[in-house]
Amino acid sequence: MLVAGIDVGSVSTKAVIIDNNRFSSLVTATGWSPRDAGQEAYQRLLEQNNYETDQVACIVATGYGRISLPFADKTVTEVTCHARGAAYLVPNSHLVIDVGGQDSKVIKIDDEGRVLDFAMNDKCAAGTGRFLQVIAAALGSDVSELGELSDGHVPLALNSMCTVFAESEVIGLLAQGKAKGEIVAGLHQSVARRVASMAQRMGVKGKVAFTGGVARNNGVKKSLEAHLGIPVIVPENCQLAGAIGAALIARDLASAPVS
C-alpha cells in the first residue's frame, strides 16, 4: 500500500511516498504557484519510483499551500504534521522547533507525536529563513554559505530584528569594515534568541528536535543550543518533517477500518 504526504511551503515544496516501510522523497522550489508546485513534486516522485497514481491509497496535504491541491484526500495543519514527522525522525522528543521560510514554530508533543501546545511566529520575518535570505543577499552571499561563514567568529550584536532595518544595519556594518563572519554570527544569535524565547515560554524539557530548512544551518543550531542551554537534535531529513508527518497520517487513514 502506497501513501503520500505533500508539504507545500512558502519557499519549498516537499513530497514523500511511503511504500510499506520504504520512504522516497523530493524537494523542489514552490515558486509562484503552490498548486503547480505540489502537483509537479508529486508527479515527479511517482515517475522516479515507477509508481502509478492509482496505486496510492491516500494523499495528505499540509503547509501554507495545502488547500490548493484538489487531488489530496485530506488537508492537515502544518503544526500537526510537523509534530508527527519530528516524533518519527527524533523518537522520544518532546519539543519541536521548526524554522521554515516564512514562519517559526515551537511545538510541545507527547510520545506519539500528538500536539499538546504550540507557539508560532508568522506575522514577522524575523527568526525565519526569509530573514536569513535577505541578510545573505545584503552580504553578497548565498544563504547556504552562512553556517560556514560564522564558524569561529565572535557574534557582532545586531540592534534590529526587523528585516528591513536589519538589512540596512548590515550594509552599514560592512561599510565600517566589519568582518562578514562576525556579522553572520550576530545574525544567527539574533534568530536563535527570537526562537529560543518562544521555546522557553513553552517550557524546555527532554529531547528537542530542530526541523525545517534553517535547521541545516549549523551556526543557528549552535546559537540555539547556547540560548537554551541544552543540545538540540537535527535529524538527517530535517526539511522533510512536515511531509513525512503528512504521509504517516495518510497511512493511518488508509489503514483505518471502514465503519
C-alpha positions as CSV (number, residue, x, y, z in Angstrom):
1,M,0.0,0.0,0.0
2,L,1.3,3.4,-1.0
3,V,0.5,6.7,0.8
4,A,1.8,10.2,0.2
5,G,2.4,13.4,2.1
6,I,2.9,16.8,0.3
7,D,4.1,19.8,2.3
8,V,3.6,23.0,0.2
9,G,5.7,25.6,2.0
10,S,6.3,29.3,1.1
11,V,9.8,28.6,-0.2
12,S,10.0,24.9,-1.0
13,T,7.6,22.0,-1.6
14,K,8.3,18.6,-0.2
15,A,6.7,15.3,-1.3
16,V,7.1,11.9,0.5
17,I,5.7,8.5,-0.6
18,I,5.7,5.6,1.8
19,D,5.8,2.1,0.3
20,N,5.4,-0.3,3.3
21,N,8.4,1.0,5.3
22,R,10.4,2.5,2.4
23,F,10.4,6.3,2.1
24,S,11.1,8.2,-1.1
25,S,11.1,12.0,-1.2
26,L,11.5,15.0,-3.4
27,V,12.1,18.7,-2.7
28,T,11.5,21.5,-5.2
29,A,11.0,25.3,-5.1
30,T,7.4,26.4,-4.6
31,G,7.7,29.4,-7.0
32,W,4.6,31.5,-7.8
33,S,2.0,28.7,-7.9
34,P,1.6,26.4,-4.9
35,R,-0.9,24.3,-6.8
36,D,1.6,23.6,-9.7
37,A,4.5,23.0,-7.3
38,G,2.5,20.4,-5.3
39,Q,1.2,18.7,-8.4
40,E,4.7,18.6,-10.1
41,A,6.5,17.4,-7.0
42,Y,4.0,14.5,-6.5
43,Q,4.1,13.5,-10.2
44,R,7.9,13.6,-10.4
45,L,8.2,11.5,-7.3
46,L,5.7,8.9,-8.7
47,E,7.7,8.8,-12.0
48,Q,11.1,8.5,-10.3
49,N,9.9,5.4,-8.4
50,N,7.8,3.9,-11.3
51,Y,4.6,4.2,-9.3
52,E,1.1,4.7,-10.8
53,T,-1.4,7.2,-9.5
54,D,-4.0,4.5,-8.8
55,Q,-1.5,2.7,-6.5
56,V,-1.6,5.5,-3.9
57,A,-4.3,4.8,-1.3
58,C,-4.3,8.2,0.4
59,I,-2.7,11.6,0.0
60,V,-2.5,14.2,2.8
61,A,-1.5,17.8,2.0
62,T,-0.1,20.2,4.5
63,G,1.8,23.6,4.6
64,Y,0.5,27.0,3.7
65,G,-0.5,25.9,0.2
66,R,-2.3,22.7,1.2
67,I,-5.8,24.0,0.2
68,S,-4.5,24.5,-3.4
69,L,-4.2,20.7,-4.0
70,P,-7.6,19.4,-5.2
71,F,-6.2,15.8,-5.7
72,A,-5.4,15.4,-1.9
73,D,-7.7,13.2,0.1
74,K,-7.3,15.3,3.2
75,T,-5.6,18.5,4.4
76,V,-4.0,18.7,7.8
77,T,-2.4,21.7,9.5
78,E,1.4,22.0,9.4
79,V,1.7,22.1,13.2
80,T,0.1,18.6,13.4
81,C,2.1,17.2,10.5
82,H,5.4,18.7,11.7
83,A,4.8,17.3,15.2
84,R,4.1,13.8,13.8
85,G,7.1,13.9,11.5
86,A,9.5,15.2,14.1
87,A,8.4,12.4,16.5
88,Y,9.2,9.9,13.8
89,L,12.6,11.4,13.0
90,V,13.6,12.0,16.6
91,P,12.0,9.4,18.8
92,N,11.1,10.4,22.4
93,S,11.5,14.1,21.6
94,H,9.0,16.3,23.5
95,L,9.7,19.7,21.9
96,V,9.9,20.5,18.2
97,I,11.5,23.7,16.9
98,D,10.7,24.2,13.2
99,V,12.1,27.2,11.4
100,G,10.8,27.5,7.8
101,G,10.9,30.1,5.1
102,Q,8.1,32.4,6.4
103,D,7.4,31.3,10.0
104,S,8.9,29.6,13.0
105,K,7.1,27.2,15.3
106,V,7.7,25.6,18.7
107,I,5.5,22.6,19.3
108,K,5.2,20.6,22.6
109,I,4.3,16.9,21.8
110,D,3.6,13.7,23.6
111,D,5.3,10.3,23.0
112,E,3.1,9.6,20.0
113,G,3.8,13.0,18.3
114,R,0.4,14.5,19.3
115,V,0.3,18.2,19.8
116,L,0.0,19.4,23.4
117,D,0.7,23.1,22.8
118,F,2.4,25.3,20.3
119,A,3.5,28.8,19.6
120,M,4.1,30.3,16.1
121,N,5.7,33.4,14.7
122,D,4.1,34.0,11.3
123,K,3.5,37.8,11.4
124,C,7.1,38.9,11.1
125,A,10.0,37.6,9.0
126,A,12.4,37.8,12.0
127,G,13.6,34.4,13.1
128,T,12.7,32.7,9.7
129,G,14.5,31.5,6.6
130,R,13.3,34.6,4.8
131,F,15.2,36.8,7.3
132,L,18.4,34.9,6.7
133,Q,17.9,35.0,2.9
134,V,17.5,38.8,2.9
135,I,20.6,39.4,5.0
136,A,22.6,36.8,3.0
137,A,21.8,38.9,-0.1
138,A,22.9,42.1,1.6
139,L,26.2,40.3,2.4
140,G,26.7,39.2,-1.2
141,S,26.5,35.5,-0.1
142,D,24.2,32.6,-0.6
143,V,22.1,31.6,2.3
144,S,23.6,28.1,2.2
145,E,27.1,29.6,3.0
146,L,26.0,31.4,6.2
147,G,26.7,28.4,8.6
148,E,30.3,28.2,7.3
149,L,30.9,32.0,7.3
150,S,30.1,32.3,11.0
151,D,32.2,29.4,12.2
152,G,34.8,30.5,14.8
153,H,33.7,34.2,14.8
154,V,32.6,36.2,17.8
155,P,29.0,37.5,17.2
156,L,28.6,41.1,16.5
157,A,25.5,42.5,18.2
158,L,22.7,43.5,15.8
159,N,20.3,46.0,17.1
160,S,17.3,45.4,14.8
161,M,15.3,42.3,14.2
162,C,13.0,44.0,11.6
163,T,14.1,42.6,8.2
164,V,14.2,46.0,6.5
165,F,16.2,47.8,9.3
166,A,18.5,44.8,9.9
167,E,19.4,44.8,6.2
168,S,20.3,48.5,6.4
169,E,22.3,47.9,9.6
170,V,24.3,45.1,7.9
171,I,25.1,47.3,4.9
172,G,26.3,49.9,7.4
173,L,28.5,47.4,9.3
174,L,30.1,46.3,6.1
175,A,30.8,49.9,5.2
176,Q,32.6,50.2,8.6
177,G,34.8,47.3,7.7
178,K,33.3,44.8,10.0
179,A,34.0,41.1,9.1
180,K,31.3,39.1,7.4
181,G,31.8,36.2,9.8
182,E,31.2,38.4,12.8
183,I,28.0,39.9,11.2
184,V,26.7,36.4,10.3
185,A,27.4,35.1,13.8
186,G,25.4,38.0,15.2
187,L,22.6,37.3,12.8
188,H,22.5,33.6,13.9
189,Q,22.5,34.8,17.5
190,S,19.5,37.1,16.8
191,V,17.5,34.4,15.1
192,A,18.3,31.9,17.9
193,R,17.3,34.4,20.6
194,R,14.0,35.0,19.0
195,V,13.2,31.3,18.6
196,A,14.6,30.3,22.0
197,S,12.3,32.8,23.7
198,M,9.3,31.1,22.2
199,A,10.7,27.7,23.3
200,Q,11.3,28.9,26.8
201,R,7.7,30.2,27.2
202,M,6.6,26.7,26.1
203,G,8.9,25.0,28.6
204,V,12.1,23.3,27.5
205,K,12.3,19.7,28.9
206,G,13.6,16.5,27.5
207,K,14.8,15.9,24.0
208,V,14.5,18.8,21.5
209,A,14.1,18.2,17.7
210,F,15.1,21.0,15.3
211,T,13.5,20.7,11.9
212,G,12.9,22.9,8.8
213,G,15.3,24.2,6.2
214,V,17.0,26.5,8.7
215,A,18.0,23.5,10.9
216,R,20.7,22.7,8.3
217,N,22.5,25.9,9.2
218,N,25.0,24.8,11.9
219,G,25.5,28.4,13.1
220,V,21.8,28.8,14.0
221,K,21.9,25.3,15.7
222,K,24.9,26.2,17.9
223,S,23.4,29.6,18.8
224,L,20.1,27.9,19.7
225,E,21.8,25.4,21.9
226,A,23.7,28.2,23.7
227,H,20.5,30.1,24.4
228,L,18.5,27.0,25.5
229,G,21.4,25.5,27.5
230,I,20.8,22.0,26.1
231,P,21.6,20.1,22.9
232,V,19.1,20.2,20.0
233,I,18.9,17.3,17.6
234,V,18.8,17.9,13.8
235,P,17.6,14.8,12.0
236,E,19.1,13.9,8.6
237,N,15.8,14.7,6.9
238,C,15.0,17.8,8.9
239,Q,13.4,19.6,5.9
240,L,11.0,16.7,5.3
241,A,9.4,16.6,8.7
242,G,6.1,18.1,7.6
243,A,5.8,15.9,4.5
244,I,6.8,12.8,6.5
245,G,4.2,13.6,9.1
246,A,1.5,14.1,6.4
247,A,2.4,10.7,4.8
248,L,2.3,9.0,8.2
249,I,-1.2,10.5,8.8
250,A,-2.2,9.3,5.3
251,R,-1.1,5.8,6.3
252,D,-3.2,5.9,9.4
253,L,-6.2,7.0,7.3
254,A,-5.7,4.3,4.7
255,S,-5.3,1.6,7.4
256,A,-8.3,2.6,9.4
257,P,-11.2,0.2,9.3
258,V,-14.2,1.3,7.3
259,S,-17.2,1.9,9.6
